[in-house]
Amino acid sequence: MMTIDTNAFLIIFTASLIAISCGLLGVFMMLRKMSMTGDAISHAVLPGIVIGFFISGTQRGIEVIIGAGLLGILATLIIDWLRKKAKVQLDASIGITFTLLFAIGIILINMLAYKVDLDQECVLYGEIAYLPIDLWITKSGFSLGPRITWLAVLNLLLVITFIWLLFKELKLTSFDESFGIVLGIPAGAINLALMSMVSYTTVSSFEAVGAILVVALLVVPPATAFLWTKQIKSLIKLTIGIGIGISVIGYYLAFWLDSSIAGMMVSVAGFVFLTSAVLTSKKSKFKFGTQSKEEAFSS
Amino acid sequence: MEDFLYFFSFQDSSILFIVMGITLLGIGSAYVGTFSFLDNKALLGDAISHAVLPGICLGFILAGEKNPFYIVGGAIFSGALATFLSSWLKENTKLSEDSIIAVILSVFFGFGIVLLTMIQKTGNPEMAGLNQFIFGNAIGILEEDLWVYGSLSLLIILTLSLLLKEFSLLVFNAEYGKAIGFPMKGIRVVFNILMILSVVIGIQAIGVVLMAALLITPGAAARFWTDRLGTLLILAALFAIISGIVGTYISFIIPQMPTGPWVVVSLSTLALISFLFAPKKGVLFRFISRQSYLKKTHKEHVLKSLYKAMEKQKSGLQIQELLSMYPVHKTETLKSIKTLNKINQLTVKEGFIELNESGKKEAKRIVRLHRLWELYLNEYMNIAPDHVHDSAEKLEHLITPELEELLDNRLNYPKLDPHQENIPRDHDDH
């Protein structure tokens, strides 16, 4: 029987929080045509995570977050350097940067395998299913609930604060960077701040959903929302809705098929995306109000 | 060292086989990758390499074992689906190409992970082999599989070599190709199939996550050394082979170490060396040539100022006067004076600078070029005399003697520029 027990609720709740954090940042990444940079960052933070793990000896250390944050910013800077100074085209710069940093991360994991409790699978899939047993226990022995859920709450609060504080700046620089610069908005600094938030969100979520699937949550819900609306406020609302929806459906499907929860969330998101793409496509009959090119020509 | 000799003397025939396989695979991927790099579609390769994962898993589920035919078939199927979807989405939605690639990549990979965990839960002992597809393990490739992948690589290399002209048209000028009657759509389909095939083969050694590097990096690095397509392809292949062998060697001496990351690290090292040190396009070379150009222009500006002073009937300039003309470039000005002094174009006596004969000649040449160009812009381009100075300020450093002769001829050896200033010549009496 599929009933809502505490564990299921906790997993769905945490997954939704993560999906919302990623989606909110993803909206701005998508508007800036930087989705692949987001993908690159989420791969590139891996060596930072491993080094942070190694230094602090625990996955809870602040070193892990600092390491990942630094690597995320480093990746953005390398991509920029390759593009502007070495004059490599943008897509190739992204490809070269993230594969190199991710490769270094995997090598570090293998070399430090005995010292670091981190394996390749964890990096890929995450372990959200084990969330209810990974509790945050205070020194007096009082259990405050799952650690990862708390991390996700903190992450979401930070993301919301970030967007609330910089909403105008983010919006302007996303739609028209040069206009933003004319108005005196430091576009470069805003960009770096956004990249830092993406790195932080990646590292905060990777234990739960895996470093690579973070990308899907960053990209797919905003892209799906974009198919339906171009208005930034509706984009954000729809992205949040999709994030919650895929968490609920993904969890139950994974439970039913006995499979990876994070993977299933992404698959559901992919299904929703494809359905939306078909329904809203230029040739679709479902799209009302506008006439497709062919009809316009024949009439 | 012993390991090194054992590996590279190829006493072990299986090592020889694997190295040969890696070589073929490297050439194939580098070829295909270089074309897609030139086509500005580098990241499509990344999307396809992630997208073959569910196909591989499906092939495994259908065959119940790691059968190369099922796996290649499944991978081709899901790779083709991903390629088709990305071009469909591009045509039918308003999403940017970047978002489309990111969506395809992550959704296919996510679905692949779902299938992989489902296979894992069934406890099939062959499963261990499937994990190798994620990070690659060249040493683990079975000899009989190697035959399949080796001949597929050969097929890719042959097709690309035979259809070199068609594919160059595709990436450099598809419109033109269409106009002269080449079936460009068909060529694109063949190219996409080759790309998927090379991904399927490549992931054996390097894994789905990092496969993009084998497609993108060799071409991007080789592009720094040459402008010729043939050389570019050969260099890219060479880079891929070297790093393929390095990666294989390291996963041979360190057990449990996947091949892919090391291939990527050595490829990236080669790429970094290319970016920095390649002649002409390298960062270092461009930096040096920019610096020497700046030095040259500054030297020429100093000469010009001295000449203009002479036109105002002064014999030279005080160092302080000259420095105050370029208030933000004081050190550069001093340096220019020093070099000009060394090559005997000017003399400095108690803080007063005068041009020598050779310096005068050089200064005349620069002022002449400046004023000739101003006159040309004014007469032939109908640009007002008060708008021609800035362009001449740049061109005076670039005009060659041949071009000067041509300008002079076209303007009929003029005496005055648009500002009614004298255009100085060597036979003038100054």
Interface residues (C-beta under 8 A of the other chain):
Chain A: M30 K33 M34 S35 M36 G38 D39 H43 L82 K85 A86 K87 V88 Q89 D91 A92 I94 G95 I96 T99 L100 F102 A103 I104 I106 I107 N110 A113 Q120 L124 Y125 G210 I212 L213 V215 A216 L218 V219 V220 P222 A223 F226 L227 A254 L257 D258 S259 S260 A262 G263 M264 M265 V266 S267 A269 G270 F273 L274 A277 T280 S281 K282 K283
Chain B: F37 N40 K41 A42 L43 G45 D46 L85 L89 E91 N92 T93 K94 L95 S96 D98 S99 I100 I101 A102 V103 L105 S106 V107 F108 F109 G110 F111 G112 I113 V114 L115 L116 T117 M118 K121 I134 F135 V209 L210 A212 A213 L215 I216 T217 G219 A220 I254 Q256 M257 P258 G260 P261 W262 V264 V265 S268 A271 F275 L276 K281 V283
